[in-house]
């Protein structure tokens, strides 16, 4: 495996191509481009970034392979109105817990032909964890720790705190004014985005790690309080 020095031109050629020609014929004709632009640089990024993230959170897990930290290019279209067979982006995931999944906090990364999106947290809570999150918001110690975590992220840069989906708080839950807004969230993430051109640069790995480290207080709070 080659050392990661930025995503190569093949990555953007593949992502642009699959977005414009999202069908099996084009994919099969360009399988070598998929390997060179999607699989190999994805493996190199995960192999380089994983040990760095373990310095932030020793229990983080990663596997530099497809169906490990590299999401499959195939879309699950069984229950979707969108029947395009392939994703037009590269998703990478560094997770916590005994098995790979989205039900624990982690570090996420998405690259499209136009932009990079990355950060930490959980995009959505399943029912039991949502209940735990709401109780953690309400309770004084964990609720104040959440406020401190979010403030630390915002102080580090213009990061977005995401997954606010409700207009009204759930019945039976009330929190102090400094954290009542979090009862409107049904997931919790801290993230940022960059132009895709940034991913071509040799120092891209360092830039990504800086953002992961800056947003990690939110992920750390989730890991300690509700994971």
N, C-alpha and C positions, 0 to 999 in steps of 0.2 A: 504494500500500500504506500502510495506517495505521500510526502509531507503536505499538509494543507497550507497553501499560500494564496487563498482566494478562490472563488468559484471560476472555472474556466469559461471560455466562449461557448463551449459545447453545452453548458448548462442553460444558457439563455437561448441558444438555438433550439434546444429541445423544448423548453418551457413555452417559447413563442410558437413553435411548431405544433405542439399538442393542443395549445389553446385554439389555434386556427384550424386544425385538422383532427378533431377529437373522434377518431374512429380506429377500428382494429387494423385496417389496411395500412394507414399511415404509421401506426405504432410498430407494426411488424417490419415495415420497410426501414424503420429508423431505430431498430432495437440497439444497434451499436452506439447510436447517439444517446439513447437512454442509459446505457451502461457507462458511457464516458462522461455524460453531463449530469446524471441524476444519482446513480448508485455509487460510483467511485468517489466523487467529491463529497457526497453525503457521508460515506464511511470515513473519509479522511477528516471531515469536520468533527464528527462524533468522537473519533479516536483522540483527536487533539483537545477537544473541549471537555470531554468527560472527566479526565483527571483534574482539570482546573476547577470544575464545579464541585468535585469531591472535597476540595479545599474549603469551599463555602459550607457544604453540607455533606458530611462523611457518609451518610446513608443513601445518597443519590445513586441511582442505578442507570446504566446505559449499555447498549449493545450495538456495535457498529455494523448492523446488517438490516436488510429489509425484513419487516415484521418484528424488528427489535426497536431501536431508536429511529429507524427510517420507516416512515409510513409507506404502505403499499401505494403504487400509482393507480391501482384499480379502485374505482368507486363502488360502493354498495348501492345498487340501484333498485333493490327489491321493493322498497317502500317509498321510493322517491319519484316525483313527477319528472325530475330532470334525469333523462336516460343517457346522458353522456357517459361513456364507459370509463373515462380516465380523468384524474385530477389534473389541473393545469398549474400545480404548485408543488413544491417540495416541503414536506412537514417533517421536522425532527423533534424528538421528545426524550427528555431526561426525567425520570420519574422516581418516586419514593414508594416503598411498599414491596411486598413479596412477589407481586406479579405486575407485568406491564399493563397499565390501564390509565384511564382518565379520572379514576375515583380517588386519587391522592394528588397532593400538590406536586408540581414539578416545574421544570424549565422548558418552555416551548419556543419553537423557531419555525417560521414560514417564509419561504422565498418564492416570489412570483417573478414574472418577466419584468414587472414594473416596480416592485417594492419588497422590502424585508420587514417582517413583523416578528418581534420577540419579546419575551418577558417571563414572568413567573406567576404561579397561582393555579386556580381551578376555574374553568370556564362555566361549570354548572355543578350544583350539588344535588345528589340523589336525596330522596325524601328524608332518610334518617340523618344524613349529614347536614342537610339544610336546617333541621330542627336543632342540631348541636351548634351550628353556626349562630343561629338566632339567640340561643341561650348565652353563648359566648359574648355576643354583642351587648346583651343586657347586663350580665354580671360585671360588677365594678372592676375587678382585677383584670380579667381578660378583655373587657371592653376598653379600658384605658390603654392596655397594651396594643390593641388594634389601632386606636387613634395614634399612638406613638409610632407604630410601624408605618402607617400611611403618611404621617408627617415626615418621617425620615426619607421615604421614597420621593415625596414631592420636593423636599429640600435638595435632593441630589440632581434634579433636572425636571424638565417638562414631561413627566411620565403620566400616562392615563391610568386611572383606577377604574376598572371595568366591571361589567356584569350587573349594573343597576337596571332591573327589569320591571319593577313594580311601581305603581303610582301611589299606592297607599300601603302602610305597614300591615303586616298580618295580624289578625285578631289575637288578642291575648299577649301581645308583646309590646312593651314600652321601654324606651331607653332614654338616658340623659341626652340633652340637646346636642352635646358634642359628638355623639355617635348614633343618634336616632336614624340618620340617613342610611346607615348600613343595613337597617331592617328592610330596605327596599331592594337589596341585592340578593340574587339567587345563585351567585357564584362570586368569586373575587379574584381579580387579576391586576397586575401592574405591568404595563408594557409600553413599548414605543415602536416607531416605524422609521425606516430610512429608505432612500431611493435605492433601487436595485443595483445601481452603479457602485454603491459602497461595497457590495459583496465581491466585486472583482479585485479589490485592493489586497495587497500582501498583508497589511495590518488588520484585516477584517476580523480575525479571530480575537485580537486584543480588544477591538471596539465592542464586539459582542459580549465578551466576558465583563467588560466594564458595565454594560447595561444589565447583564444578569446580576452582577453584584449589587448594583444600585437598587434594583427592584426586589431583591431577595428578602428584605424585611417582611414584606407581605406574605411571601411563600413560607418563611420561617414561622410566622405567626400561625398560619394555617396548619403547618406540620405539628406545632407544639400544642395547639388548642383544640383542633377538631379532627385531625387525621387519624 
